[in-house]
Amino acid sequence: MNILILGSGGREHALAWKLARSTKVKRVFVAPGNAGTASAGTNLNIDPEDFEGLRKAVIANNIGMVVVGPEAPLVSGVHDFFLQDEVLRDVPVIGPVKKAALLEGSKDFAKEFLTRHNIPTAAYRSFDTTNLQDAMPFLMTLEPPYVIKADGLAAGKGVVILNDINEAFAEVKSIINGKFGAAGAKVIIEQYLKGIELSVFIITDGRSYKLLPEAKDYKRIGHGDTGLNTGGMGAVSPVPFADGRFMNKVVSRIIDPTLKGLRDENIDYKGFIFFGLMNVDGDPYVIEYNARLGDPETEAIIPRIKSDLFELLEGVVIGDLDSRELVTDECPAAAVMLVSGGYPGHYEKGYEISGLDKTSGCVVFHSGTKISGGSVVTSGGRVLAVSSLGKTMQDALAISYKNAAMIEFKDIYYRNDIGFDL
């Protein structure tokens, strides 16, 4: 079967790398892909939200399955587009329909869903132009810091945490007044949860699910988790505190109620669910849902999946996922992200990358790269993820850092303390 993966980041390269190893996969296509995905399959210069362009590509390349990497096409309804097209309706899409993708596309929808189904999450209230005057009184009921979130997708920039109540109220007004465009028409203010974050992933056919390896990513640009938030500077898997007792709580209090809630509300969900969790004194709370795999967590968990990933995707399509086998490598994995200088602020593109041929004992997943003039050059803020397996977490990190030091491009930067808190 030919498979089309939508997206252009490290997550998509990891998926392409893994699926290309399946004996059941004939060819892998990636739209639009990057310099790394070109080595695992064939890149197609198509925007994932160009549904008509995708339609032509699916027909022209005899695509038998579509795997959606990023959130934007899911929230825009790419799965619904396929279902409503006479030619495409029989091509399965791994990723939820638009209604189900609201779990990520609207934080207000997600919080209401969590509340309806008694799933642990932070206390909150939603505000828009009609009740903005109530925001300050609500802020006064909370202890700082204050968590302010734009309701919709804001390219990872829609969450602000502030210690000053007046700054928090000013931020609420700024978002509602258009700071993030339509994504901020509604704002969520929620209680700050103090604990340690982790990411938990499942793949589901809507009825049963498989629990994938968990991971912890590192969002801040600076060492010791300081500085601005980024898309993620690295990830490790497994997470030491996510032991059997803790994960049993995650399953019974969060995963099972989420899937039951979706079924009870007649929301058909097929694909991946990312549970962004906070471990608060040994109890898990939901910070957010994502309707897809995370990045850079995917670059840490995919190398740990020993099973044929296509078999799991096929189980989602057929509806017999519970009978499929998921085997996880016990070896820990670590992914270290190499980024452009200046990221997450302004950065330059087009710098030639060298040293990729010197790496060994790891997999280098491309994120913000492209081929220009026969060379691999930088084309984004997050450029490469160096992913390694090791006998211990320290071993995996040492291998990733050893290889990261061999790669060069102008203004390269990476954190040298991924996993420091574990």
Protein Blocks (a to p, Z undefined) as FASTA:
>chain_A
ZZddedjbfklmmmmmmmmmpmkbmbdcddebjfklmmmmccddddfklmklmmmmmmmn
opabdcdfblmlmmnopmmmmmmpmklmmmccedddfklmmmmmpmklmmmmmmmnopac
dddddddfklmmmmmmmmmmpccddddddfbdeehpacccdfbfklmmmmmmmmmnopno
mmlmpccddddddddddddddddehlaccddddddddfbfbghiiajddfbjbdcdddfk
lcfklmmmmmmmmmmmmmmmmmmnopacedddddddddeehiacdfbdcfbdcdfklmmm
mmmmmbdfklmmmmmmnopmmmpccdddfbdcdddddddehiabdcdehiacehklmggh
iacddfbdcdeehiacdfbfblbdcddddfblklmmmmmmmmmmmpccehiacdfkghkl
ZZ
